[in-house]
């Protein structure tokens, strides 16, 4: 069986992070008494919410981060999240998730994402695909600021002793997804459905144009 660790933004969903980014800035700004709405130049792609928030606050001179922003961000995202994000699901992704979930003796689905876990669950539920990912599994931006530590966290939650590296695959859309897989020495499949073209993802073990091309790759890795 392969443990498949899916990224969310750019991989499972496309262009579904506007409200998420607003919630993060609003909550962190309110907790720290600063205005983060005009802060530019902070990179979001493939990073954890904790790392993004630290950079946003540093840009306005805040060096000590109060973790009260975590709960505030979840509350704000609950308020802002659209009721229906199904149109944001990446093309072919529902068919892929359905095919994988129909083979529970071969594939196990979980998440590795920089999103805070409650935000991730709310977002995927609104998109209509949350039920493919069981509660209590995965690695999230609320677990650690360092994206590279998240696959190991997910493997530890999947089994005891931790799920083997040889049977674990990170699925993402950015060079940072590839890098986090390399930190944990697990395989990585990249999909060019986010902001990066196929050429920028060449360091992955496999690169595909879209979700529909992933299943043959994963079936090959079963062996």
C-alpha positions in Angstrom: 0.0 0.0 0.0 1.2 3.5 -0.8 0.5 6.5 1.6 -0.3 9.4 -0.7 0.3 12.9 0.9 -1.6 15.5 -1.1 -0.9 19.2 -1.0 -4.0 21.4 -1.2 -3.5 24.8 -2.9 -2.4 24.5 -6.5 -2.7 20.7 -6.3 -6.2 19.6 -5.1 -7.6 23.1 -5.6 -6.8 26.0 -7.9 -7.2 29.7 -7.1 -9.0 28.9 -3.8 -6.7 30.7 -1.4 -8.0 34.3 -1.6 -10.2 34.1 1.5 -7.5 32.1 3.3 -4.9 34.8 2.7 -7.3 37.5 3.8 -8.2 35.6 7.0 -4.5 35.1 7.8 -3.6 38.8 7.4 -6.7 40.0 9.2 -6.2 37.7 12.2 -2.5 38.1 12.6 -2.9 41.9 12.2 -5.6 42.1 14.7 -3.8 40.0 17.3 -0.6 42.0 17.0 -2.2 45.5 16.5 -0.8 46.1 13.1 -2.1 46.5 9.5 -0.9 43.7 7.2 -3.1 44.4 4.3 -0.5 46.5 2.4 2.4 44.2 3.0 3.9 43.0 -0.3 6.8 40.7 -1.3 5.9 37.8 0.9 6.0 34.4 -0.9 3.1 32.1 -0.3 3.6 29.2 -2.7 4.5 25.9 -0.9 5.0 27.5 2.5 3.3 27.0 5.9 0.9 29.5 7.3 3.2 29.9 10.3 6.2 30.8 8.1 4.1 33.2 6.0 2.7 34.9 9.1 6.1 35.3 10.6 7.3 37.0 7.4 4.3 39.3 7.2 4.7 40.4 10.8 8.5 40.9 10.3 7.8 43.2 7.4 6.0 45.6 9.8 8.6 45.2 12.6 6.9 42.6 14.7 9.5 40.0 15.8 7.6 38.2 18.6 4.7 36.2 17.2 1.7 35.6 19.5 0.2 32.2 18.7 -3.3 33.6 19.5 -3.4 34.4 15.7 -3.9 30.7 15.0 -7.4 30.4 16.5 -8.2 33.9 15.2 -7.3 32.9 11.7 -9.6 29.8 11.9 -12.5 31.9 13.1 -12.0 34.5 10.4 -11.7 31.8 7.7 -14.9 30.2 8.9 -16.6 33.5 8.3 -15.0 34.2 5.0 -14.9 30.8 3.3 -17.4 30.5 0.5 -20.1 27.8 1.0 -19.2 26.2 -2.3 -15.6 25.8 -3.6 -16.4 22.9 -5.9 -15.6 24.9 -9.0 -12.0 25.3 -7.6 -11.2 21.6 -7.6 -8.4 20.9 -10.1 -9.5 19.3 -13.4 -9.5 15.6 -13.1 -8.9 15.5 -9.4 -12.3 14.2 -8.3 -12.0 11.3 -10.7 -8.5 10.6 -9.4 -9.5 10.7 -5.8 -12.5 8.5 -6.5 -10.3 5.9 -8.3 -7.7 5.9 -5.5 -10.3 5.6 -2.7 -11.9 2.7 -4.5 -8.7 0.7 -3.9 -8.2 0.9 -0.1 -5.8 -2.1 -0.1 -3.4 -0.3 -2.4 -3.7 3.5 -1.7 -4.2 5.5 1.5 -5.0 9.2 1.2 -3.8 11.9 3.5 -2.7 15.6 3.4 0.6 17.4 3.7 -0.1 21.1 3.5 1.1 24.4 4.8 -2.5 25.2 5.7 -3.5 25.2 9.4 -5.4 21.9 9.8 -8.8 23.5 10.6 -8.5 25.8 7.6 -7.6 22.8 5.4 -10.6 20.8 6.6 -13.0 23.7 6.1 -11.6 24.4 2.7 -11.8 20.8 1.4 -15.3 20.4 2.9 -16.5 23.5 1.0 -14.9 22.0 -2.2 -16.8 18.7 -1.7 -13.7 16.5 -1.4 -13.0 16.5 2.3 -14.4 13.1 2.8 -11.5 11.5 0.9 -9.1 12.4 3.7 -9.7 10.8 7.1 -9.6 12.9 10.3 -6.5 12.6 12.5 -4.2 12.0 9.5 -1.7 14.1 7.6 0.8 16.9 8.4 -0.3 20.6 8.5 1.1 24.1 8.9 -0.4 24.1 12.4 2.0 21.2 13.3 5.3 22.9 12.4 6.5 26.0 10.7 9.1 24.0 8.7 7.4 22.4 5.7 10.2 19.8 5.5 9.0 18.2 8.8 5.4 17.6 7.7 5.8 14.3 5.8 7.4 12.7 8.8 4.6 13.9 11.0 2.1 12.4 8.5 3.9 9.1 8.4 3.9 9.0 12.2 0.1 9.5 12.3 -0.5 6.9 9.6 1.0 4.0 11.6 3.2 3.0 14.5 6.0 2.6 13.9 5.8 5.4 11.3 4.8 4.4 7.7 7.8 3.5 5.7 9.5 6.1 3.5 9.7 3.6 0.7 5.8 3.4 0.6 5.1 7.2 0.9 4.6 9.7 -1.9 4.2 13.5 -1.6 2.0 15.0 -4.3 2.4 18.7 -4.9 2.7 21.5 -7.4 5.7 23.6 -6.2 9.5 23.2 -5.8 8.9 23.5 -2.1 6.7 20.4 -2.2 9.5 18.6 -3.8 12.0 19.9 -1.3 9.9 18.8 1.7 9.7 15.3 0.2 13.5 15.2 -0.1 14.0 16.3 3.5 12.0 13.1 4.6 13.6 11.0 1.8 10.2 10.0 0.3 9.1 10.0 -3.3 7.4 12.9 -4.9 5.0 13.4 -7.8 4.6 16.9 -9.1 1.6 18.2 -11.0 1.9 21.3 -13.1 -1.5 22.6 -12.1 -0.2 25.5 -9.9 2.0 28.5 -10.6 5.0 26.4 -11.8 5.5 24.8 -15.2 6.7 21.3 -15.8 10.3 22.5 -16.3 10.4 24.1 -12.9 9.3 20.8 -11.3 11.9 18.6 -13.0 13.5 17.5 -9.7 10.5 15.4 -8.8 10.5 11.7 -9.3 7.7 12.1 -11.7 6.1 15.2 -13.3 2.6 15.3 -15.0 0.5 17.9 -16.6 -2.7 17.2 -14.7 -4.4 15.0 -12.2 -5.6 12.6 -14.9 -2.0 11.6 -15.6 -1.2 10.7 -12.0 -2.9 7.4 -11.7 -0.6 5.4 -14.1 2.4 6.8 -12.2 1.1 5.8 -8.8 0.1 2.3 -10.2 3.6 1.8 -11.4 5.0 2.8 -8.0 2.8 0.2 -6.3 5.2 -2.4 -7.7 
